[in-house]
Amino acid sequence: MPFSHSQRPLYEMKAGLFKGLSHPFRVRVLEVLADGEDHTVAELLADTGLEASHLSQHLAVLRRHRLVVSERRGSHVHYRLAWPEVADFLVAARRLLAQMVTSDEKRSTDLADLPELT
């Protein structure tokens, strides 16, 4: 029998968090929502370039992993980050990525300075 959110071990919940982040389009949706504003599905479609059915699937994953929440207002559904810390997490990930890219560039420069092999 599956565990409820409150019964799952923390490491499983953490893995779920990373599953929610494990697709480039989901990360892009979160980046759009990181501005702290509510966004309609139409706005998210415009920002991601996804087809409506694909965006819907990605939003369902983000909701299931509790990264976003939605609210129906009239005929529109609005999305926002479930926690402000998600935006902080994205900033930290971007910093790490910048360090990794910088490190790789330094390494490639080092490699270019090596003498030729004959």
Residue pairs with C-beta under 8 A, 6 or more apart in sequence:
3 9
3 12
5 13
5 66
8 16
16 65
17 65
17 67
19 61
19 65
20 26
20 61
20 62
20 64
20 65
20 66
20 67
21 27
21 30
21 67
23 58
23 61
25 48
25 50
25 54
25 55
25 58
26 58
26 61
26 62
27 90
28 47
28 48
29 44
29 47
29 48
29 55
29 58
29 59
29 62
29 68
29 79
30 62
30 67
30 68
30 81
30 86
30 87
30 90
31 90
32 39
32 43
32 44
32 47
32 48
33 39
33 68
33 79
33 80
33 81
33 86
33 87
34 81
34 86
34 87
34 90
36 80
36 81
36 84
36 87
37 80
38 71
38 78
38 79
38 80
39 47
39 78
39 79
39 80
40 76
40 77
40 78
40 79
41 52
41 55
41 56
41 59
41 76
41 77
41 79
42 76
44 50
44 55
44 59
44 79
45 52
45 55
48 55
50 58
59 68
59 70
59 79
62 68
63 69
63 70
66 82
67 81
67 82
67 83
67 86
68 79
68 80
68 81
68 82
69 79
69 80
69 81
69 82
70 77
70 78
70 79
71 77
71 78
71 80
72 78
81 87
